[in-house]
Amino acid sequence: MAYIFRGRLGGFICTQYPEALANARVRLYRNRPEQSVTLLAVANPEDTSVILTDKQVNEKESFLLAETETNNDGVFVFELGEKQNYRGEAFEVDVSCTTMPQQKIGPNLPPPRQFSITTLQPLWRQSDTGFLWVWDYCLPTRFWSTIRSLFGAHVICGHVTIHSTQEPVPYVIITAMDANWFDDPLGAGMTNEVGIFRIDYTHRSFLATLIPQLTSAQPDASGPDVHFHIQLGTTTLLDEPKSRGKQPDRTHVGSCFCVDLSVEAAGQIVPTSEHTSHGTR
């Protein structure tokens, strides 16, 4: 009988904003003789997730059980059985990525990277057609941020509300600025109907706003010092000063950054000297 393993994978930009791990390669591996399957299967994936070197990937190639690709929602399906000589045992789950979700593609893309998440022992549920198990997992922010940084794919997510009522502010333009010498824009996005926005930018574009000669710097260089501008048509709702980007919660932000912003009211300009916003790395 067939063993159907269905799953969905994602990564937390922060706890409020997960994203689907779209169009990634999911690889299942048989456990190697030197591994303690019982210990690995009960371990927390946060403790077992690890980025692999090319050598490590090659060394486990002969233990590959099956592989497939996630769809745009991070969903995947495996059908295992006689063809794979599979009988319900534990397996290791790896993911191989060539790009990141909504990554802005530029020249000189980084090479694909593979990481191992965990070892699973499915609790198979039998049906008339075979066995079924479903797994839904979202990579924690710290690990997902590290993966994104390898691709130079940075993202800012946030929520805009009216300060006095906490009502969401839909369909306004948010521009993220880097508080360097020239106060350059990193990117812009529009809030949706519930006031949530997303801005994607690349590490290379950030370096270009810093000093053009640094565009060849390593991906682990310091991140930008971020402040924001909010516009509704021709009306400015928020215009944070450059100094806001130099405050501790906004300096050297990582590849995943989330922030809450508030305005006085749609159609009213917020004085830059009085408004504050809060961000988390």
Protein Blocks (a to p, Z undefined) as FASTA:
>chain_A
ZZdddddddddfblmlccddehiacddddddfkbcfklmmmpcfklmgccddfklmmmmm
mmpfbdcdddfkopacddddfknopghiacddddddfbdehiacdehiacdddddfbdcd
ddddddfkbccddddddddfklmmmmmmmnopacdddddddfklopacehiacdddddbf
kopafbdcdddfkopacddddfklmmmmmpmklmmpcfkbccddddddddehjacfbdcd
fklmmpmklgopafbdcdddddfbehiacdfklpccdddZZ
